[in-house]
């Protein structure tokens, strides 16, 4: 019976680790690790490094944008509130063009 519970515990721990990986983006900003909750469980962009990437390029990734990467970059001082608002307006305009 003891071996069964050890296997069950091991499986539960592995499932918890996979769930944690699927539930959050782990974003590296200026050598610090930040967590950003994903809007859906997926392994896309689980670990993402912003170093060397322009903020506009990072924010143009739909999965990251939808989950709040712009606000995170603003909180970390990578972009200003005005830059975030400008990008938000551009993004809304692009979405409107796609709609029509």
C-alpha positions as CSV (number, residue, x, y, z in Angstrom):
1,X,0.0,0.0,0.0
2,X,2.9,2.4,0.8
3,X,4.3,2.2,-2.7
4,X,0.9,3.1,-4.2
5,X,0.7,6.3,-2.2
6,X,4.2,7.3,-3.1
7,X,3.4,6.9,-6.8
8,X,0.2,8.8,-6.3
9,X,2.0,11.6,-4.5
10,X,4.6,11.7,-7.2
11,X,2.0,12.0,-9.9
12,X,0.2,14.7,-7.9
13,X,3.4,16.8,-7.6
14,X,4.1,16.4,-11.3
15,X,0.5,17.5,-12.1
16,X,0.9,20.5,-9.8
17,X,4.1,21.6,-11.5
18,X,2.6,21.2,-15.0
19,X,-0.5,23.2,-13.9
20,X,1.8,26.0,-12.5
21,X,3.6,26.1,-15.8
22,X,0.4,26.2,-17.8
23,X,-1.2,28.8,-15.6
24,X,1.4,31.5,-15.6
25,X,3.8,33.3,-18.0
26,X,7.3,33.6,-16.3
27,X,8.6,36.9,-17.8
28,X,12.2,37.9,-17.4
29,X,12.5,41.7,-17.2
30,X,15.9,43.3,-16.5
31,X,17.2,40.1,-14.8
32,X,14.2,39.7,-12.5
33,X,11.5,37.1,-12.9
34,X,7.9,38.2,-12.9
35,X,4.8,36.1,-13.1
36,X,1.8,37.0,-15.3
37,X,-1.4,34.9,-15.0
38,X,-2.4,33.3,-18.3
39,X,-6.0,33.7,-19.5
40,X,-6.1,30.1,-20.6
41,X,-4.1,27.0,-19.7
42,X,-1.4,26.6,-22.3
43,X,2.4,26.2,-22.6
44,X,2.7,29.0,-25.1
45,X,5.1,31.8,-23.9
46,X,5.5,30.1,-20.5
47,X,9.1,31.4,-20.2
48,X,9.7,34.7,-22.0
49,X,12.8,37.0,-21.9
50,X,12.2,40.6,-22.7
51,X,15.9,41.5,-22.8
52,X,17.0,42.9,-26.2
53,X,13.4,43.1,-27.5
54,X,11.6,46.3,-28.2
55,X,8.5,46.8,-26.0
56,X,6.3,47.2,-29.1
57,X,7.4,43.8,-30.3
58,X,6.7,42.2,-26.9
59,X,3.3,43.8,-26.7
60,X,2.4,42.7,-30.2
61,X,2.3,39.1,-29.1
62,X,-1.4,38.4,-28.7
63,X,-1.1,35.9,-25.9
64,X,1.1,38.2,-23.8
65,X,-1.0,41.4,-24.7
66,X,-4.3,39.7,-23.7
67,X,-2.7,38.7,-20.3
68,X,-1.4,42.1,-19.4
69,X,2.2,42.4,-20.6
70,X,1.8,46.1,-21.2
71,X,0.8,46.8,-17.6
72,X,3.7,44.7,-16.4
73,X,6.2,46.5,-18.6
74,X,4.8,49.8,-17.3
75,X,5.1,48.7,-13.7
76,X,8.7,47.7,-14.3
77,X,9.5,51.1,-15.8
78,X,10.2,49.7,-19.3
79,X,7.5,51.9,-20.8
80,X,5.6,54.9,-19.6
81,X,1.8,55.1,-19.1
82,X,1.6,57.3,-22.2
83,X,3.5,54.8,-24.3
84,X,1.1,52.0,-23.1
85,X,-1.9,54.1,-23.9
86,X,-0.6,54.9,-27.4
87,X,0.0,51.2,-28.1
88,X,-3.5,50.4,-26.7
89,X,-5.0,52.9,-29.2
90,X,-3.0,51.4,-32.1
91,X,-4.0,47.9,-31.1
92,X,-7.7,48.9,-31.0
93,X,-7.4,50.6,-34.4
94,X,-5.8,47.4,-35.9
95,X,-8.6,45.3,-34.4
96,X,-11.2,47.6,-35.9
97,X,-9.6,47.3,-39.3
98,X,-9.6,43.5,-39.0
99,X,-13.3,43.6,-38.1
100,X,-14.3,45.4,-41.3
